[in-house]
Amino acid sequence: MSILATIKDHSGRIYRGIQLLLLLSIGAGAFGALNMLDGFPADSAFAVSIVATTLALLVLMYMRSSVVHRLQTAAMAEAEKHHFLTRDAMTGAMTRRYFLDALRDSLGTLRKRHEASLVLIDLDHFKQLNDTFGHQFGDLTLAHVVKAADRIFADGVVGRLGGDEFGVILPHSDLTAITRDVRRLLDTMRDGKSYEGKTIPLSVSVGVALAPAHASSPTELMLLADLALYESKAAGRGRVTVFDEEMLSDKRYRRLIERELQAAVYLGELELHYQPIVHADSSLYAFEGLIRWRHPVRGLISPAEFIPIAERSTLIDMVGEWVFKRACADIAHFQGRRISINVSGEQLKRDEIVAMCERVLRETGCSATHFIIEITETVATAATPEILRRLGALRSLGFHIALDDFGTGHCGFNYLKTLPIDSIKVDRSYIRSLADDQVAQIFVSALAQIACIQNVTIVAEGVETSQEFALAKAAGCSRFQGYFFGRPVARDKIGLASASLPDPLALSAA
């Protein structure tokens, strides 16, 4: 029963009691008046009337007090319900739905536009904070960000838009004041959050868009502020960026791809296709896992289109982890053959790559010796001592390290002395030119001789014909990969009835 129905039912019973008391009072008064006319004493009748009237008044006062109390209780319950619907339980910030409603209201109508600003705040490295200090600290950190934003943007409305993303609506577009307040927020985050006797520094990235200067609709304003936020993250995080028209060139598309790729990881739209790597006798050695994105609308999207976008943010870490987990799940299908996976240079810039590999191996029970990690020649030439240390740590776990696309950049033979590698994949441009290019012949042969001294294996990439296969073997290559042996296909389309491939085309896509 609703509170109003309860009040109505309760008040109805009291009201009927008051009516009876008043009727008794009137009756007693009338009886006393008749007795007085007849010359009889009427004291008792008047006393009854007075008592009945007094009781009726007291009951009325009680009813009023009861109704007021119940209405107050109902109002408090409604306020609590509204707070529950509009406020995030963990942080106290406004929920996304009501924040977007507030943003719409703050911009005014078509006839009367209001000045407003949207500030988007993203907590940097939130996943690492959770992994390192625990989810309790992560929750406290989110609440700390909201508390600081509430204090600094006193005239604003703070909302939680996602896991670690927040928004602030300001009722003005004073860019100087906004920038000043955002820098106060950045400084507050750098001061850190105390936890278990330690002060842990934090960082946020911020994007700002103004209305109506940049946009007049809430959807457009949110998009533009998001682009500015993306720029802050791409530029190194821990900073503020105000939207600029130049950001609309191709960044909107990149941001769209980034968001859809993040969703693709969770929605199962990514696939790992495998291409065989064989020995000189065509017997199977390993498979290279190549990522594919099967978009529900755009179809198959090339990794050349989405990997560079992922590398502009830590999304590459998420994609890289998905690839390794998928390879671990598929390894049992390949009867002891290795799987080779590509690791981005951006992943190697962070220690998380080693921790992630250790964790996934532990969770899946796989051995690192079953996997080859491929890095590009570009990564090798720009390798810092930290990157070399991470490669060494991965190699210590049991991973084989392969140098991919060798010959495309400026990685000279002297690099082979210091790089922690087990194999070198010669770029396909040299393999295609072996028949008629003396420079390619000398290059591959010299590389094979140096690799033999260094105990490093040479893999010929892009082998497409029997002639290229024969020439690559003659030049000193010991392993081979290319369409001649099979195109990249999904795991279920690969047949492993035999460990060898007498027919080089046995693993081609059906």
Number of C-alpha atoms within 10 A of each C-alpha: 5 8 14 13 10 13 16 12 12 14 17 13 10 16 16 11 16 21 12 14 21 20 15 19 24 19 16 21 21 16 16 22 18 14 15 13 10 9 9 11 14 18 14 13 19 20 15 18 24 18 14 21 19 15 17 22 15 13 17 17 12 13 19 13 12 15 18 13 12 16 15 12 13 15 13 12 13 12 12 12 12 11 15 14 14 18 20 17 13 11 19 18 26 26 22 19 14 15 23 19 11 16 24 15 12 20 23 15 12 9 6 7 13 18 17 22 29 27 27 27 27 26 22 17 14 19 13 12 17 15 11 11 13 12 14 9 19 19 14 15 25 21 18 17 26 22 15 16 25 17 12 16 18 11 13 20 19 25 29 26 20 11 10 19 18 25 30 25 22 22 18 18 18 13 14 9 11 19 15 11 15 23 16 16 22 19 15 20 21 15 14 16 17 13 12 8 6 9 11 17 12 21 21 26 26 30 27 28 29 24 22 16 12 16 18 20 16 19 12 14 25 22 15 26 28 24 27 26 27 24 24 21 23 14 15 11 20 20 18 24 21 20 21 14 8 8 14 12 9 9 16 16 12 19 18 12 17 21 13 13 23 16 12 18 16 10 10 11 15 21 19 21 20 26 26 28 25 23 18 15 14 19 18 24 18 23 23 23 24 18 23 18 20 16 15 9 6 8 9 13 14 12 14 9 11 17 18 13 19 25 18 18 18 16 18 23 21 15 20 23 18 19 22 24 18 16 23 22 12 14 20 11 14 16 9 11 18 21 25 26 24 19 21 21 19 17 20 22 15 15 14 14 21 17 12 16 19 15 12 16 17 11 11 11 10 16 15 20 13 18 24 24 24 22 23 20 24 17 18 22 14 12 17 13 9 13 20 17 15 19 24 18 15 21 19 11 16 15 22 22 23 26 24 23 20 23 20 15 12 13 16 11 12 9 12 19 11 8 16 20 23 20 21 28 24 26 19 19 14 22 23 21 15 20 14 9 12 10 12 19 20 13 15 24 18 15 22 22 16 17 21 13 8 14 12 18 18 26 26 28 27 22 22 17 13 12 13 19 25 13 18 29 19 13 21 20 27 17 26 27 25 20 19 21 27 21 18 23 20 16 17 10 14 21 13 14 7 9 13 16 18 12 11 19 14 16 23 18 15 8
